[in-house]
Amino acid sequence: PPPPPPPPSAPLPPGSCPRGWERGGSKCYRLIGRASQAGCQDMCAAALPGAAGGGAGGAGLVCIESRAEQDFLRTTFGRVGEGCCRWPDPFIGDFGSDQSCCTWSGLFQDPSADSGFRGDAAAGWDLWRAGGCDSGFRAWSRGEPNQWGGLEEDCALLFGPGEGWVDIGC
């Protein structure tokens, strides 16, 4: 992927976004690169040091707070990764996967909430990679989160099959 643009040298005027970023409501968005969920969080933080919501002072994976924000993201970024974002299907013996081109949210599950088929696959979904996010909004696809096939799926992926989110291995 192309390198991110340099951070602005002067503060941005209120209501504006850095060049190459999309404005939606009061937030700015950009797809940064390809990696795991945690790897993408690191790329976001490095792409815009000092931005709010990035934990260590930079930008961060999206914290979705409403249906309107979810709809904006789906309209703006929903087809990115289509055709290459895939996950294992243990029921047919396919354990290959590639989430590097998937569109991640910053939501992840407390790893102690479940393990494979043990525990509650729907419990513990209240952690966000970006600091300062405490959103309770969820837009799961039907049947999600589910620990598909007993696999440990602790990260939320946007725009899985259908309109909603899916849980997937981090």
C-alpha positions in Angstrom: 0.0 0.0 0.0 1.1 3.6 -0.5 2.7 5.3 2.4 0.4 7.4 4.5 0.5 11.2 4.0 2.6 13.1 6.5 0.7 14.6 9.4 -0.3 18.2 9.0 2.3 20.7 10.3 -0.4 23.0 11.7 -3.6 22.1 13.5 -6.5 21.5 11.2 -9.4 23.9 11.2 -12.4 22.6 13.2 -14.5 20.4 11.0 -11.8 19.4 8.5 -9.8 16.3 7.9 -6.2 15.7 6.7 -5.7 15.3 3.0 -6.6 11.7 1.9 -9.0 11.2 4.8 -12.9 11.0 4.5 -15.1 13.1 6.7 -18.2 11.4 8.2 -20.1 13.3 10.9 -17.5 14.6 13.4 -14.8 12.0 12.6 -12.2 11.5 9.9 -11.6 8.0 8.3 -9.0 6.4 6.1 -8.0 2.9 5.1 -4.4 2.6 6.0 -2.9 -0.8 5.0 -3.2 -4.5 5.3 -2.4 -6.5 8.5 -4.0 -8.2 11.5 -6.3 -6.1 13.6 -3.5 -5.2 16.1 -1.1 -4.5 13.2 -3.7 -2.2 11.6 -4.1 -0.3 14.9 -0.4 0.3 14.9 -0.4 1.6 11.3 -3.3 3.9 12.2 -1.5 5.3 15.2 1.6 5.9 13.1 -0.3 7.5 10.2 -1.6 10.4 12.2 0.4 10.9 15.4 -1.3 13.0 18.0 -4.9 12.4 16.8 -7.6 11.8 19.3 -8.8 8.3 19.8 -5.7 6.4 19.0 -4.6 5.2 22.3 -0.9 6.1 22.1 -1.8 9.5 20.7 -2.4 8.7 17.0 -5.4 7.7 15.0 -6.9 4.3 15.7 -9.2 1.6 14.4 -12.7 2.8 14.1 -14.9 3.0 17.2 -18.4 2.8 15.7 -21.0 4.6 17.9 -24.2 4.6 15.8 -26.2 3.1 12.9 -25.6 6.3 11.0 -21.8 5.9 11.4 -22.0 2.2 10.4 -24.0 3.1 7.3 -21.5 5.8 6.3 -18.6 3.3 6.7 -20.4 0.6 4.7 -21.2 3.1 1.9 -17.7 4.6 1.8 -15.5 1.5 2.5 -17.7 -1.5 2.3 -16.4 -3.1 -0.9 -12.7 -2.9 0.1 -11.3 -6.3 0.4 -14.2 -8.0 -1.3 -13.1 -11.3 -2.8 -9.8 -11.6 -0.9 -11.0 -11.4 2.7 -11.5 -15.0 3.7 -11.4 -17.1 6.9 -11.1 -20.8 7.8 -13.9 -23.3 7.4 -13.1 -26.2 9.7 -16.3 -28.0 8.6 -14.8 -28.6 5.1 -11.2 -28.9 6.3 -10.1 -25.5 5.0 -7.9 -23.9 7.6 -6.4 -21.3 5.3 -7.3 -17.7 5.7 -6.4 -14.2 4.8 -7.7 -11.4 6.8 -5.0 -9.0 5.7 -7.3 -7.2 3.3 -10.4 -7.2 5.5 -11.9 -4.1 7.0 -11.4 -4.2 10.8 -13.2 -2.3 13.5 -11.3 -1.7 16.8 -13.7 -4.0 18.7 -12.3 -7.1 20.3 -13.4 -9.7 22.8 -11.9 -10.3 26.2 -9.9 -13.5 25.5 -10.9 -15.0 28.8 -14.6 -14.8 28.0 -14.6 -18.0 26.0 -12.3 -20.6 24.4 -13.4 -22.5 21.3 -16.7 -24.2 22.1 -16.4 -23.4 25.9 -17.8 -20.2 27.4 -20.1 -17.6 25.9 -19.2 -16.5 22.4 -21.3 -13.4 22.9 -19.7 -12.3 26.2 -16.8 -9.9 26.7 -17.3 -7.8 23.5 -16.5 -4.5 25.2 -12.9 -3.8 24.4 -11.7 -1.3 21.8 -8.2 -0.9 20.4 -8.6 2.9 20.2 -8.3 4.6 23.6 -11.3 6.5 24.8 -13.9 4.4 23.1 -16.7 3.0 25.2 -19.4 2.5 22.5 -22.1 -0.1 23.2 -23.3 0.0 19.5 -23.1 -3.4 17.8 -24.1 -4.4 14.3 -23.5 -8.2 14.2 -24.6 -10.3 11.3 -27.2 -12.9 12.1 -25.6 -15.7 14.2 -22.6 -13.6 15.2 -20.5 -13.6 17.3 -20.2 -17.4 17.3 -16.7 -18.9 17.6 -17.3 -20.6 14.2 -16.2 -24.3 14.3 -14.7 -23.9 17.7 -12.1 -21.5 16.5 -11.0 -18.7 18.7 -12.5 -15.6 17.1 -11.9 -12.5 19.3 -11.8 -9.6 16.8 -14.7 -7.8 15.0 -14.5 -7.6 11.2 -16.7 -5.1 9.4 -18.7 -6.1 6.3 -18.6 -9.8 6.5 -21.3 -11.8 4.6 -24.4 -9.7 4.7 -24.6 -6.2 6.2 -23.2 -6.8 9.7 -20.0 -7.6 11.5 -18.5 -11.0 12.1 -16.1 -12.3 14.7 -12.9 -13.6 13.4 -9.5 -14.6 14.7 -7.3 -11.7 15.4 
